[in-house]
Amino acid sequence: MGLNKTQIEWVKNPDGTQGFTWNPITGCLNGCEYCYARRLANTRLRERYLANTNYLRQDIDDSDNPYGAVLSPDQDPFYPRFWEDRLYEIKRPLASIHWRLQEPKGIFVCDMSDLFGIGIPEEWTRQVLYAIEERPEHRFYLLTKQPQNLITFQFPDNCWVGVTVTNEGITYPDMMEEACRNLAQIKASVKYLSFEPLQSSIYKLDLLTVWGINWVIIGGQSRPTVMPKIGWVEEIELAARKASIPTFEKDNLKALLQRELIQEMPSED
């Protein structure tokens, strides 16, 4: 099945209950070293993914893939793949699915990929957005690490569109600014930033007040090799509070913060 209950805390149905994930596309070439999706694709999902031969057919310039050459599609389960059956699963009446999704739901799109990532054909992304547009009663969460690709698309009114910001410094000096600038150029009912996994202090947090950000999420790594510092979290919280932006702290910050977590959701008004 392409639709599954999710453990991602901030993916909520409109009634506040836990939402779902939907993966009409899997895999990407972003090459994130901490990628949990790649780990899953290479373990318990490996045979299932390799059995899908509807994979990316175009050559990828090595300059687009900073982590070097990838394995051939028949060897790499995380090579970009399109799942047409899952696309149509969201189009047909959801009451026909075994858990009978009859009420408006919150659905995270492509937690096993990046809908706007390296190696994802525009046509695949457009087909997913068309399917989303056909189900206006549901809320769809979109999140990318490639914000420069957002401006290529128009988003249905039921999309929440976000960008991941993990660290800044010598390697990524403009990550925050690039995320905000590209989000400012699109239209979406909710625009958000996901500081997860938070790996450094974030510069230019004052941009939250001027770029129309509606929500921020803060979290650590699923399997931490770098734990965020309390000061990094507090800097984001303070900037968000000054800008009147709701903040959602993920459960994996509980041990670090030693207090009740802030888990606010934005308004769609």
N, C-alpha and C positions, 0 to 999 in steps of 0.2 A: 504494500500500500504506500502511496505517496504522502498521505496525510497521517500524522501521528501526534499524539499528545507530547508536549514538550516540557522539559525540565528547566528551560530558560526562564528565570523568575519574572523578567520584565515583559514577557510575551503574554499579555492578558486578553481574555475575551472582554467585550464591552461591559459585561456584568461583573467583572472583577475576578472571575475564575480563571484557571490556568488555560492557556491557549494551545495552539497546534503548530507544527512545522509542515512544510510542503516543499518537496524537492523535485521539480520538473527538470532541473539541471543539476548535475553533480560534477565535482572536480573543477579545478582552475589552475592557472599557471602563475598565480601571484607569488608563490614560493615562500610563504610565511614560515619561518623556522619553528614557531610554536603552534602550528595548525593542528587542532584536534580532529578536524574533518579528514585530513590526509591520514592521520593515524588510524582512524576507524576504517577508512577505505582500504587500507593495506592490511587490516586484520579481519575482523568478523564480517565485513561487507565485501571483501576482495573478490570472491568468486561471483557474487551477484553482479558486481559492477563490470567485471571483465566480460561477462556474458552479453552485455549490451554493446552492440557494434555500431550504434548510432553516435559516433564520436566525431570530434573536430576533424575536418578533412583538409583544412588549409595549413600551409606552412607558417610557422611562427618565427619571426626574426629573432635571433639570439639576443639582440639589443632590447627586445621587449621582455625578456626573461632574465632578470639579473642573477638568478641562481643557476644559470647554465642549462645545458641540454637536458631534456626530459627523456624518459623511456618511451619506446614506441607504444601506441595505444593498446596493443594486445598484451602488453606487459605491465602497463601502469594503470591501476584501477582508479587513480585520481586524475587521469587525463579527462578533459571536458567531455561530458556525455549528455545527450538530450533524451528525456524519457517522455515520449509522446503520450503514452497511456496515462501518466500522471498529470499531464497537461489537461487531458479531457476529463480526468477525475474531478477536477474543480469546476468544470463547466456543467456537468450533469447535475441534476437535483441532489443536493447533499443528503437529503433524507434517505437516499438509497444506500449510503455508506453504513457499515454495520453499527457504528455508534450513533447514527441518526442525528446528524448535525442540523437541527431544525431552527435553532436560534442564531442570531448574529455572532460570529466568532472572530477571534484574533488569530491571524495565521502568519507565522514568520516564513518568509520565502527564501529558500536555498540556504539553510544552515550548513549544507554539505557542499557549498560552492560560494561564489560571489557573482551575483546576477550581472554585475558590471565589470567583472574582473578580467585580467589578462587571459586571452585565449577563448573568451566567450563571444561567439558571433552575435552581431547586433540583431540578426533575424531571430535568434533564439530568445533574446531578451524581449524583443517586440511581441513575440507570440505569448510570452508569459504575461506581459502587461495587458495585452488584449483580453486574455482569460480573466485577469483581475478585474478589468473594467466590466465584464459581464456578470460579476458577482458583487454589486454595490452594497449589499447588505452586510458584507464582511469587512473587517479591518485587516489590511495586509502590511506587515512590517518588512521594510527593505533596508539592508545595511551593506555598505561597501567599503573597501579599502582603496578604491580607485575613484575618488570623487570627480576627477577631470572628465570621466565618462558620463556623468549624470546629465550634463547639459545637452546630450544628444537626444534625450527622450522627453516626452510629455507624460505626466503621471496622472492616473485616474484619481478622483477625489478621495477614494478610500485607501490611499497609500500614506503610510508614515515612512519618511525617507531619512536615513541616517548615514553617518560617516564615522569610521573608526579612527580614533586618534590615540596612539599608544605612547609615543615618546618623542622628544625633540632634542636638539643639540647639534653636534657637528654633522651627523649622518642625515638627520631629518629636521633641518632648521626651520622649515616653514610648514610643517604638517598641520598645525592648528589653523594657520591663516588660509592654507589651500582648502581645507575642509569647509571653513566658513564661507569663503569666497564662492566656491562652487555651489554650495547649498543656497546661497543668496540668489543664484541665477535660475533656480527652478521654482516651480509652483507645487506645493504639497500641503496637505492639511496639517501635518506635523513634521517639523524638521528637527532632527536630534543628533547629538554627538555621543558616541560610545567610547569612553576612556577605559578600554579594556582590551588586553591586559595593560593596566597602567604601569609603565616602566620607568618613568622619570617625572620630574617637575614639568608642568606644561606652561610654556610662555604665552604671552598675548591673550590671557584669559579675559581681558577687557573687551575683546572682540565679541563676547557673548552678548554684550549690551547693544551692539550696533548691527548685527547680521541676521537678526530675526530667528534665533535658535529658540525652540519651544521646549526642549527637554534635554537633560544630560543623564547618562548612565555611567557609573563608576564601578570597576571590578578588577580583580587580580587574575592571574593565569589559572586555568582549570587544574593543571598540574604544575604548581609554582616552582620555577627556578629563580625568578626574581620577584620578591614580594614588594609591593608598593610601600612607601613610607607614609605615616599618618599625615605628615605635613603636605604631601602631594595631594592627598584626598581633601584635606581641609581647605587648601587653596582653591580647588575647583568648587567645593561647596560654597565658600564665601562669595566667589565671583557669581555663581548661579543665584545665590540668595539676593545679592545686590541687583541682579537683573530680573528678579522675580521669575526665575525659571525653575520648574519642578526638577527634583533630583531623585535618582533611583540608585541606591547602593546595593550591589549584589551580595548574596549570602556569604560568598567567600571572603568578604571583608570583616565578618563578625569577629574572628579571633584577633585581628589587627586592631579594630576600633574599640572592642570591649564595651559596647553600648548598644542600645536599640538602634537598628538600622533605619535610615531614611529611605522609604520606598514610595515615592510619589509618582503619580501618573499625570500626563498633561491633559488639558481640556481640548476637545475638538471643536469648540464653539468658534 
